[in-house]
Amino acid sequence: MKREKKKEYHRIECSWGCLNRSFSIGENVDADKIEATYDNGVLKIP
């Protein structure tokens, strides 16, 4: 189990099983203009 505590957040993850994450974007967002990068397990959406 990985535990990480920082001033801005607290995260705990287990290292077994399958893990999926998802999120929703607002209805007024133009999907053709979305930009994101994924590097070393980190998704960045400016």
C-alpha positions in Angstrom: 0.0 0.0 0.0 1.3 3.4 -0.9 0.6 6.4 1.3 1.5 9.9 0.4 0.7 13.0 2.5 1.4 16.5 1.3 0.1 19.9 2.3 -2.3 20.1 -0.6 -3.6 16.4 -0.7 -3.6 13.0 0.9 -3.5 9.9 -1.3 -3.6 6.2 -0.5 -3.5 3.5 -3.2 -3.4 -0.3 -3.0 -1.1 -2.2 -5.4 -3.4 -5.1 -6.2 -6.4 -5.5 -8.6 -7.4 -3.4 -11.5 -7.7 0.4 -11.1 -9.6 2.8 -13.4 -10.1 6.5 -12.9 -12.5 8.7 -14.7 -13.8 12.3 -14.6 -16.5 14.3 -16.3 -16.1 17.6 -18.1 -18.8 20.3 -18.3 -21.3 20.3 -21.1 -20.1 23.7 -22.3 -16.6 22.4 -23.1 -15.5 22.2 -26.7 -14.1 18.6 -27.0 -12.1 19.5 -30.1 -10.1 22.1 -28.1 -9.2 19.9 -25.1 -5.4 19.4 -24.6 -3.7 17.1 -22.1 -0.4 15.3 -21.6 0.3 12.0 -19.8 3.7 11.3 -18.4 4.9 8.8 -15.9 1.4 8.2 -14.6 0.4 11.8 -14.4 -2.3 13.3 -16.5 -2.1 17.1 -16.9 -4.9 19.1 -18.3 -4.0 22.8 -18.5 
